[in-house]
Structure formats: structure tokens, C-alpha cells
Amino acid sequence: MKVNQEFIKPDTVERREYQINIAESAAKDNTLVVLPTGLGKTIIALILIAKELKKENNKILFLAPTKPLVIQHSQVLRELLTIDDESIVIFTGEISPAKRKEMWANSRIIVSTPQVIENDLISKRLDLKDVSFIIFDECHHAVGEYAYVFVSEMYQKQHEDGLALGMTASPGNDISKILEVCKNLDINNIEIRTKYDPDVKPYVHDLKITWKEILLPQGFAYTIQLLRKALSERLKVLKNIGVVESSSTSVINRTKLLDAQRKIQKEIRSRVKPPKMLFKAASIQSEAMKIHYALELLQTQGVNALKNYFQRMGKAAISKDGSKASRSIMADNDILEAVAYVKSLEIEHPKVGEIVKIVEKQFEDKPSSKIIIFTHYRDTSAYISNLLENVTRAKPSRFIGQAAKEGDKGLTQKEQAKVIQRFKDGEYNILIATSVAEEGLDIPSTDLVIFYEPIPSEIRSIQRRGRTARKMPGKVIILITKGTPDEGYYWASKRKEKRMRSELELIRSKLGKKFEDADSLYKKEVEGITNQKTLRDYSKKENQVKIIVDHREYRSNVVKNLAVKGTFVEPQQLDVGDYVLSSRIGVERKNVDDFLESLIGGKLFKQMTRLRDAYSRPILVLEGENLLTKRNINHNAIFGSLASISVDFGIPVLTTKDAAETADLLKVIAKREQRDGKKTVAVRGEKTQMSLRERQQFIIEGLPNVSAVIAKRLLSHFGSIKDIANATEGELLEVKGVGKNIASDIIKLLNANYLED
């Protein structure tokens, strides 16, 4: 039976009751849909899109986290909807902003990555007032600073009754994170299905999951012994300072080493003058992490991966930018002996041989099989791919991310799309994939998925398994090396997944209560119990403020907060400063880390000199907390730099807690400057529509330490710029507010010879 609905092509979409039920529920309120991979979340979105298309003069926005997913969704919509292909457009960063603006005006459905929409919203190239339905695919990303959060906030601001749909296969087992996603996307309803639900069961194919236990070869034992010895020596130091509980390599793991790092860094930040011992401990912790990683590589990946890792560390140890930890490790006799011994080994991890056997058996049983092999490491993917080239019937291809890593240039998005298409067409029948193939991509259903190693994340584990048993029964084989981190990761993933399944049904009731409480609080505020205006009401009444921002600062949270608060933000390439609030006010924003880094690196005062020379009213905004404890810098040096900026340079230093406070501060200053249109917003030197009087004042304000008030007094006293330039020091001193230093600086500047660079 097929879906019979206006705007959906007849006889193209199978009618599944659970999809219809979920879509009907989601049409009534903003909804989070949690549905296992392969059960058709996109079809639910399609049914809702078809309903929205019945409206007039509206737009639908379909967001997905990656360009391949964007392309995939647009293809599905074009294949299944009856509207013209031209009505469905794709937005990517490769399309010019002007072209996107034109495409937006002429389309009904826009499929895009959220970052592109975020940029266009900030730049006011588009708004969401005509959007009646917005879809957030893989919506578990909607936390923290991810672009989904900003786009949703702007959508909520412009719509009281707009519809939103969040979709994910694996929300995780942390209810607080799920609640954060719901809050950020304004979700009021949740629809959860598992493969055990009655309306889903008829459409679920059998999935056989088995795990194979692999024994480490005896030839690895000596290298493991040397690595454990080197690691144990470092753990003893960490134990002595109380950041780890044991020096035994058998009980230490990555989580405990990261916890030790946090403890050390916290101790360093809490002291005015941290002892050298703490910095030494930080370096030793870094060494322990690297050795632990090497140990895990050998145990779970094999000799080839470890050889490559030691080779990279050796290069780092002799390079200028190499870390102290790398140099220390590569000078350790036990490590050097381990490196030499590994080079002499002619055996590989037995997992590799097992992969070959499994692949050969699969093609023997079913020659037309398609297989995906997942591995966490690129080195391993390359090694397996080369090995499988020699297996009968095997046509392998790597499927990796875009980033270049140590000579491995990665695949562009176009190359990724080509690999998937060739896999669909049968040119390749094996994909050796890293994590890039886990999330959402339309990789055809496969007969077999192999995990080269287990992973501790239940989300990633579910996503990997979802690559099979989508349209037919499938198999998953997980390789686990006995007595290694593989075992811990496997059972950690199982525990998390079990907890996630048991909590999913509880989430609905907990969410219901949270929504109820939040709705009650909102109603109280709206009814005026707090006597406070909403942002929407406030924004309607005030004139829009314009702020120019440097293009390098454009993706910051400050800019996002300004945009949300209704400020018009215009990106430009600024030579000096980060923000321009008026023709005379330029702002340099530094968070605490940047400020201290600039102070140590000697750039701070050069930047302040340029800022002072460029604007008559320069401002430094210092954002963040713990200025005195972030780095091992003497307090007097920090206070001295602040004093110099304020007194010597005449630049006020304004402090804020975070990006939101910075945005509020910039808006307030800009609003004061721009009220009644008295001052324009322009980069210094830019031609603006100023009056002759304003231009005269603008020029005089550029003289050393001359404020707007003193500029007016000078012009009133002398009558013209020419007479000011010809005045003697004594004549300048007759003007109120002009002291000997200011007069001297003015004379010096006006009479100095121009020296070209």
C-alpha cells in the first residue's frame, strides 16, 4: 500500500503506519522524532512538507549538518514531490551570498547546512518570516554553540506558530542533553519508536550481531612490556602528586588520565605563582597520554598503526614546534627499544587476517554482497584497503573525511559522493570507512558490517549498525581483542545503549513535566507577573542599531547575540579593531586567553597603538574571567599592562563576563552614538555623508589625545583647520583642556616629515 497524499508522487512511498502516526502528531506541535536508522525519518519529514505545501506564500527550510546529507535530502524531495525541481534549492557556502538571496526569493523549499543560514541571517541577507516549517536533521547536534541553536532562536523570535521538527536516530543516554536539545529547538512534543514497538515491528529486518574474540600474538608481548614500563614510571610521578590513584597500567585508562590533566590545570590556575613541579606534572601527564595511546594502538590496531605513530612522534620531537612531551618520550630508552623492536616485527594484528577470512567467506556465500568495514583510524583503513585488493571478488575503496592528516589528504565532499555512487552501482563492493560514514549518509543497505574495533559511544555504535538490515536481513560482526581496551569499549557501549533504551520511554513523561513547568513560567512572565517586557516587544519599538564587524570576528558568539537582539551587523575587512560602533569609536575585543597571549607575545601594545591612532574613541573590551589565574604571569605585570592601556594610551578597558554581555555592551554604546542619526557608522577614512562641520571635527579628533569636546573648542577658538595647523604651542595652550603634553604632541605631529615605509 502506498501513501496517497497531495504533492507526493503516486505509487512512490510505502505507507507505514508508524510514519503516518508520527507525522500526524508532529503536525500539531514542535516535535522531536527518535527513530532507529533505516526506518525512514526523511519520509516523516516528507509527509509534513507535503502538508505545508498546501499553504500559500510560505517556505520550508530543511537543515542537515553536512553537505552530502543536504544533497541527499534534496534528491529525495525532488524524486518524491510533484513540485518543480526549481522550487527546491540547495544552499552551500560555494554559492555566492547574492545568488543565495535571489534563490531564497524564488524557492519554496531550501535545503541547507545550518552554518550558511546562520551567516545569511546575521548579515540580514534573508529572514525567516516566510518560513512556516523548519526541519533539523540529526538534531542531537543542537547544543552549545552549534548553528542549529542560533537558527532556531531566530525562527522562534519571528514566529509564534511556526512548526519545527527535530529528527535523530540516537539521542544518547543523557536526559539533560536531550532536554537541552528540546529547549533549544522549542520542542513541546516527543515521538519515540524502537524496533520493538507494535507499529514498527512489521518493517524491521532481522539483524544478527556477533562478536569474535581475538587473541594477541605472543610477538607483541615484549613491546607491550616496554610501553607499560615507560607508562608506569610516569604514573608513579602522577600518583605522588595525587592526581591518579594508582601507578598500575592495568587499572589506568584514558578517562583517568584526562581527569588527571583537569586536576593539574585547575591547580595551576588557582595559584598566583604555581611551582615548577606542577608544570612538570602537566608535561608528564601529556607523555603518559601519548604512551597510553601507543599501547592501545598496538593492542587494538596492530604493528603498522604503531609504526606510523612512532614515526610521526619522531618527526615532532625534532621539529621546532614539537612538544616537550614528544621529545622526552623519544629520548626514553624503553621507548627507543620498543620502536626498534616493532620495526623488526614481521607479524600484524590477527584482526587483519580475520577480516580477510570474513570477507572471503561472505563473497563465497553471496558473491553479490556489499560490505562496510568500520575502523576508527585512518592508518588502519589504508592498510586494510591495500590488503583486500588481493582478495578474490573484493573491490575495496576507502571512505574517509575531508581533513588532511599526515600526508593523507582525505576526500572532498564531491569525492565522497562519487565513492558512495560507485558503491551503489557495484563498482566497489567494500567500503573501509572511518566515522564519516556513521551519520545519516545514504549509503545503500549492506549485507555485512564489520567493526574492526568496538567504540564506547552508544550513538556511534547504533549508527554503524544502521548501515545494514535496512531493506533486507543483515549481519554485524564486532572484532574484540581479548584483554585489551577493546573489551572495555564494547561493554561500555552495551551498558550505555541498554540504559538509553530503558530511559527512552521515561523521557516522554519527564519532558512533559519539564514542558509543563516551562510553559507555566512563560505564561506568568507574559501575563506581567514579573512586570517585564519581552524582547520581541522591546525590539519593535527601538530603532535598529548598525555595527561594523571584522570578517574574522564574524562567526563569534558576540555577533550571533547581536543578531538575535535585532542589531544590524555588517562584515568588513578591518585593518584595526574588531568592531566599529560609530565614526569615532573602534573596539578591540579580547577574551582573557587572547589578552594574555598578546601580552606574552609582545603584540598587545602594538595593537593598542594602532587602535588609538585609528579612532578618537578607542575601547578595549576584555571578555572572560580568571584573568589573574589563567596563566603563570605575575599579577603586577597584568595590572601594569592594564594601567598602561588606560593611562598611557588613553584607551578605556571595559570588562564583560561572556559573549552575551559583550554584545549587550556594544549595542548600548552603539545606540548612544547613533541616536537621532547624529553619528554615522564608518571605518575611519571611509567616505560618509557627513556635513562640513562634522568632517572638520572628524579630522581634528584624529590629532593626538584630542577628544570630541577639545576638537570643538579648538575649532571654535581658531575658526578653521588651517589656523589650528599654523598655531604655535603657546596659542594652543590658550584653549581650555589643552595642556603642555597635548599641545606638544599636536605640534610634533603636524610638523613631522612623512617617512614612507
N, C-alpha and C positions, 0 to 999 in steps of 0.2 A: 504494500500500500504506500502511495506517495503523498507528499504534502500538497494540498490544493489551496493555494493562497495567492491573492493578487500580488503582482510584482515578482513572484518566484516562478521560474520557467517550469511548465508542466512536466511531470514524469522525471524529474531530476533529483529530488530529495526524498529519501526514505522517511516515512512517518514513524517516528519513535515516540511513544507516549511520554517518556520521561523528559524529552526535549520540549514537547508541547506543553507539559505541565509546568516546567521551569520557566518557559517563555511567558506563559500566562501570568505567573506570579511576578516575574521581573517587569512586566509591562505596567504594573501598578505602582511600583516604588523602586528607588535605587537599590540594586541587588548585587550581592556577592555570590557568584556561582562557583562552587567547588566540585569539580567533576574529574574523574581519572583520565589520564592521557588516552586519546584514541576514541573517546565516547562522544565527540562532536560538540565541543563548546562553541566552535565557529558557527555551527548550524543554528544554535540557540540565538546567537547574535544576528544571524541572517533573518530568522523569523521576526525578530524585533525590528530590524531595519525595514523589512517589508511593511510592517505596520506603520512605522514612522513616515514612509514614503507616501502614505495616503494624505498626509498633511501638505499644505501649500507653503511655498516660500521658506522652507526650513532646510537646514543642513545636518548631516550626520558626520561625526568625527570618530574614526576608528584608529586607536593608538596601539602600537606594538613596540617592544623595546629594541628591535634590531631591524635593519633594512631588509634582510632576507625574509623575515616574518611579514614586514609591510608588503613586500612584493607578493608573497604567498597569499595573504588575505585579499589583496586587490584582485588577484587572478581568480580566486574562489567567487568573489562577488560578481565579477564580470561573466563568469561561466554560469552562474545560477540566477542572476537577476535579469528582469526583462528590460531595464532601463538602458539607455545608450551608454556605450563604453566611455564616451567623452564626459559623462556625468560623474564618473568615478575617477578620481585623480590621486596620484601618489606625490607626497611631499618628501623630499630629501634635501640635505644640505648642498647637493650638487646643482640644484635648481636655484637660479638667482632669486633674491628677495622680490624684485619687481615682477618677475614671472609668476612667483607663488601668489602674489597679491591678485594678479589677473586670473589665475587658475581658481583661486578661492571664490572669486566673484561669480564664476561661470559654472560651478560644480554643485552637485547635491551631496556626494559622499567623498570625504577626504580621508585617505589612509596615510598615516604618517608616524614617524618616530616622535616621541614627546619633546625631545630637545629642540627640534625645528619649530614646533608650535610654540614652545616656551620663548624662543628668540623672537618670533614674529609678534607674540603678544607683548613682550617687553618693549619692542620697537614701535608698537602701535600700528604695525602694518595690517593687522587684522584684529577682529574681536570675536567673541563667541555669542553675540546677541542673537544670531540667526540659527545657532546650533540648538537642536531640540533633543538630541540623543548623543551621548558620548560613551565609547567603549574603551575600557582599559584591559588589554590582553596581558597575561602574566602579571596580574595586578599585585602579587606579593611584593613587587618592587616598590610599591607606593609608600615608602617610609623614608625618614630622614630628608636628605636634600635632592632626592630623585625628582626628575622633571614632572612625573605624574602628579606630585603633590602640588606644585605651583599651578599647573594647568587646571587641576580640579578646583583649586581655590579661586581662580579667575572665573571658572564656569559657575561655581556656586554664587559668586558675587553678582553675576549678571542674570542668574536665573533662580526664581523661587520654585518653579515647577518643571525644570528640565530633568530629563531622565538620564541616569548613569548606570552602567553595567560593568562590574569587575569580574574577570574570569581567571581562574587558576586551577591547576591540577594538584598542586601541592603547597598548601598554605603554611606548612611547618607545624611544629607541636607547641609553639609558644603563643598562648592565647593573648598575651599582652601585645604581641606584634600583629596578630590578626585584628585585634581591636583598634590598633593604630592605623592599619590599612583602612578599616571601615570608617574611622573618624576622618581620615584624610580624603577619602572619596565620597564622604557624606552618605554612606551606606546605611539603610534602615531595614534591610531585609536580607536574609541569607538562605540560599538553596544548596543543600549538600546532598550528594549522592555517592554511594560506594558501589562496587560491583556486586554487593550482596543485597541491594535494595530490590524489591519485587519488580518495579517498573524498569530496572536496568538489567537484571539477570538474563533476560532472553537475548540480549545483544552482546553479552560478554563471551569472548572465545577462551578456550582453555589455555592456560599458561603454566607450563611445567618449569619450576625453578629447582635447579640442583646446584650443589656446590662440591667442588673437588678439592680435596686436601692434598697439598704438595709438600714434599719433604725437601729441606735444603740439602744440597750435596755436601759431603764431608770436606771438599776442597775449599768451601767458603769459611770453614771454622777458624783458620788461623787469622785471616783478615778481620773477621768479626771480633776475635780476641784482642787484636791490636787496637781496633777502633774503640772497643769497650774500655780498654785500659786508659787510652787517651781521654775518653769522656769521663771516666771515674775520677781522674786527677782533678779535672775542673769542677766536678760535682762536690768534691771534698771542700774546695775553697768556698763554693756557694753555700754548702751546709754550715761551714764555720761562721759565716756571717748571718745565718738564719733565714735565707730566702728559699732553700729547699730542705725537705725533711730527711732525705736520705741521699747517700752518695752511691747507692746501688743502681747500676744501669738497668737492672731488670724491673725496677719499680718506677723509674723516671719516664715521663712521656713529654710530648710536645706541649701539651696544655700546662703541665707543671713548670716547664722551662719558660713559657710565656708569662706565667704568673710570677716567676722569679724576676723577670725583666720589669714587670709593672712595679714590683716592690722596690727594686733598686732605683728606678726612675723617680718613684714617689719620694724616696728618701733623699735623693739628690735635690729635688725641687724644694723640699721642706727646709733645707739648710741654707743659711746665708753663705757660709764658706764650707762646702762639702769637702770631706777629707779625700785625699788621692785614692785611698783604699776603695771608695765607692765607684770611682771611675774605672779602676782596675777591675772591680767586680762586674761592671757593665760589659767590659771587653771580654772577660772570661765567660760571661753568660752567652755572649754572641758566639764565642768559639764553641761552647757546648751545643748550641743550636745547630751550628754547621756540622759538627761531628755526628750529632744525633741524626741529622738529615742524611749524611753519608751512610750511616749504619742502616737506616730504613731503606735507602736506595738499593743497597746490596741485597738485603733480605727480601724485599718485595719486588724489585725490578730486575736486578741482575748485574753482571760484571760490566757490560757495555755502558749502562747508565752511570755506574760509579766511576768508570774511567773518564767519561766525558765531564763529570762533575769535578773530579780532581784536576783535570786539565784546565777547566775554567778558573778554579781557585788558584792554580799555579800562575796563571796569567794575571789574575787580580793582585796576587802577592807582590809581583814585580812592577806593577803599573803605579803611576803617580797617584791615581785616585783609589787605589786598592785600600781596603780596610786593614786596620791593625790586627783584627782577628784573623783575617786570611793570612797575613804574614806570619803570625805566631803559629798558626796551625801548620803551615807549610815548612816551618823550621823545627817541628816536633819530630823527634826520632821515630816514635811509634807510627806516626802518620806517614813519614817518608818510607818506612819499611812496608807499611800497608800498601802504599802506592806502587812500590816496586813489585810486591808480591802479586797484586792484582794484574799488573801488566804481564806477568808470566802465566797467568791462568788461561787455559785453553777451553774451559768449560763455560757454559752460560746457564742462566737460571732455568731450572726444569720446567717452569711455566711456558717457556718458549716452545719447547718440544711438545708440551701438552696442547698448546694452541694448534700446532701443525697437525697433530693426531685428530683433534676435534674437527678441524676444517676438512681434512681428508675424509673422515667418516661421514660428515654431513653431505658432502658432494657425492659420495658413494651411494648414500641412501636416497638423496634427492638432487640430481645434477643441476636443476634449475634454482637451487637455493640462493637466497640473499642473506648475507651475514654482516652484522656490525660488531666490531671488537672495540670496546671502550678501554682506554688507558689514560691515566692522569698525567703522564709525562710524554713530552714530545720526542725525547731521545728514544723511548721505548717504541713509540708509534713508528718512527723511521726504521728501527731495527726489525720490527715485526713485518712491516711492509716489504722490505727487501727480502726477508726470508720467505714470505709467501709467494713471491714472484716465481719461485721454483716449484710450487705445488700444482699438481695437475688440476685443471679446470679453474683454478683460482685466478681472478683478475682483480687484484687489490688496488686501492687508492687511499691515500691519507686524506683526512678531513680535519683540518686544524684551524686555529684562529688567525686573525689578521696581523697581530703584532709580530715583529721580527725579534727572534731570540737567538743570540749566539750563532749567527750565520744561517739560521733557519728563517727565511724571510716571511713565512706564513702565506696564507691565501687571502686574496682580496675578496670582497663580497661577490663580485662577478665570477671569480674562480670558484668560490664555494657553490654558487648557484649552478655552475657548469658541472661540478662533480656530482651534485645531487641529481641533476637531469640525466647524466650518464649512468648513474646508479639505477635510476628509474628505467632507463632504456636497456639496461643489461650490459652496457659496455664494461662496467665494473660490477662485480658481484660481492665484493667485500669492501667495507669501509673500515679503516683503522682510525678511530675518532677520539679526539680529546673532548673536554667539557662543552665545546662549542656546539656539538650535536645533541646535547641533552635537552635543550629548552625549545619546545614549540615548533621547530622546523618541520616542514612537510617531507620528512624522509619516509619513503614508502615502507609499508609494513614488511618486516623481515621474518625469515623462518627461525633465525637464531641470533641471540645477543650474548656476547661473551664479555664478562668483566675480567680484565687482566688482573685487577686488584679490587677489593671491596672499598667503599668510601663511607666515612662516618655520617655523611649527610643523608637523612631520610628523603629530603626533597630531590636531591640529585639521583639517588638510588631509584626512586619511583619514576623519574623522568627517563633514566636509562632503560628501565624495564618496559616503559611505554612505547619503545620503538618496535616491539613485537606484539603478536596476538591482537592486532588491531582489526584485521579483516579475515583472519584465519588463526587456527591454533598456533602457538609459538613456544619456543624454549629459551630459557635463560640459564647460562652456566657461569658460576662465580668461582674463580680460582683463588684459593686461600693457602698461603704458605704457613705451615704449622709452626707454632712457637714464635711468631713474628707479629709486628703491628697489624698485619692483615686480619688476624683473628679478632683483635680488639675493635678494629674498624667495622668488621662485619656485624659483631654483636651489638655495637653501639648503634648502628643503623637500624638493626632489627628492633631494639628497645624503643628507639625514637619513633619508628613507624608504628609500632604497636600502641604506643602512648597517643600518637596522633589519631589513630583510628578510634581508640576508646574515648578520646576527648571531642571528636568532631560532633557527635550528637549533643554533647553538653554545651558546646559553643553556642548553638542556636538559642538556648534558654538564657545563657549568660549575656549574649549580645542583646537579646530582647530587653533584659533588665537595664543594661547599660544605655540602650537607646531610649528607654522609658525615662530614666533619670536625666539623661542629656536633654531630652525633649521638654521635660518639666522645667529644667533650669532655663532653657531658652525662652519658654513661654513667660516665665517670671520676668526675665530681662526685657522682653518685648512689651509686656504689659506695664512696664515702667516701675516695677518694684524697686529696681536699683536706680531709677531716675536717670538712666544713661542712654544717650542716643546711639544707634547702631552706626557702624562705619558707612553703610550704604547711605543712610540719611545724611550723615555728615558730609560725605563726598559730593553729594548732589549740589550742596549749597556753596561749596568753595570753588574758587577759580583754580583751574589746573596750573600746576607749577611745572616748569621745564628745567631739567638738569642735564648738562652735557657730561658724558662719562667716557673715559678712555676705553678703547675697544678691548684692552687686556683685562679690564675690570668688569667687562660686560656680563660674564657668566657668574658673577659673585652673588651671594645671598643678599647683599645690600641692594643691588639692582632689582632683584626679584621682589624684595619687600617694598621698594619704591613703586614698582609697577602695580603691586596689589593695592597700594594705598592711593592709586589714581594719579601718580606723578608721571608726566611725560618724560621719558628718558631717551636721549639721542646719543648714539655711539659715534665717537670721532677718534681719530688718532691724535692723542695729545702728546706734545713734546715734554710738557711739565705737568705734574699732578695727576690725580685720578678723577676729580670731579670739578666742574665749573658751575658755580651757582649764580653768578652774575658777571658783568664785565670787569668787576674788580675783585671778586672772590674766587680763588682757586684752592682746592682741598687735596691734600695728600692723605690717603688712608693707609695706616699700617696696623696690622694686628701685632700683638705683643711679640710673637716669634719673628716677624719681619723686622720690627724695630730693633730688636737685639741683634739680629743677624746683620743688619745695616750698620749698627754701631760697631760691632766686632770687625766687619769687613772694611770699614772706613768710608762707606758710601753715604752715610747719613747726612753729614754736614754739607756735602756737595749737592745732595738733593734739596736740602733746606735753602742753600744759596740760590739755586735755580728757581725754587718756588717763590722766594722773597723777591727776586729780580723780575719775575714774570707777572706777579699780581700785587696790587697795592694793599689787598687784604688777604694775605695767605693764611691758611689754617691747617694745622696738623691734627687729624683725628687718630687717637691711639685706642685701638679696639682690643678688648680681651681683659683677662685677669691674670694675677700671679706674675706681674712684671718683675718683681724682685726675686722670685724663686724659680723662674723658668730655666735660667742658665746660671752657670757658675761665674757670675760677674759681680764685682764689688758694688755694693749699694751706692757708694759715693760717685762711682763712675756713671751709674744710671741717672742719679739725681743731677750730676754735673751736666750731662747731656741735655736733660730737660730744661735746666736753668739756662744753658747757652741758647737753646732754641727759642725760649721765651724772651730772654733779656737781650742777648747779642743780636739775634736775628729778628726779633720783634714778631715772632710767629706764635700765636696762642696755641696751646696744646689742650684739646678737648678730649676727654676720655669717655668711652662707652663700653658697655658690658659685652655686647654681641652685635651681629649684623642688623638685627631688628632695631636696636637702639640707634645705631649709626644712621640707618635710613630715616628714622624719626627726626634725628638731629639735623641732617642735611635738608630735609623737607622744610623744617621750621625756619632755618636760616634762609633757604631759597625763597620761601614765601615772603619773609620780611623784605628781602632785597627786591622782589619782583612785584610787590603790591602796587596797585594803581598804575602798573606799567612804567614806573619811573626808571627802572634799570633794566637793560637788556641782558640776555644771557649769551655771551660770546667768548670764544677763546681770544686771549689777548692778541691784538694785531689783526683780528678779523674785521672786515668792513661791516658795520652795522648801521641801522637807521637812527643814529644819534644826532641830536641838534648840535649846532656850532658850539654852544656853551658847554654841552656835555663832552664834546670832543676835546675842548680846551682843558677841562677839568681832568679828563681821562689821561691826557699827556702829562700834566703836572703831577698827577698821582703816581706816575711812574718814576719820579725822582726819589732818591734815597730817603726812606723814613718819612715820606710826606703822605699824611693821611688825607681823606676827603675834606675834612674841616680845614686843615692847613692849606690844601690846594686852593680852596675857595678864598681863604684870607690872602694868599699870595696874589691871586688873580685880581681880587678887589683892590689890593694895595697898589700893584704895579700897572694894572689895566690891560696888559697883554702878555703873551708868552715871550715875545721878543724882549720886552723890558725886564722880565724876570731873568732871562738868559744873560742880559747885559749888566745885571745888578752886581754890585760889589758885596763882599761878605758883610760889611758893616750895614749896608742897606737891607740886606736880607734879615739881619738881626732885629730890625725895627718891627718886623711882623710878629704878632703875638703867637707864641708856641714854637717859634724857630730859634733854637739855641745854637751855641757855637758849633757843636758837632754836626747838626743838620746843615747849617749854613756852609760849613767847611766841605761836607760831603757833596753838596749841590755844586759848589764852585769847582771842586775836583772833577766831578763827572762831566760838567758842561765844557770844561776846558781841556780835558784829556784828549790826546791824539788817538784816533781809531787805529787799532792794530789788527790786521787780518790774521786769521788762524794760519 
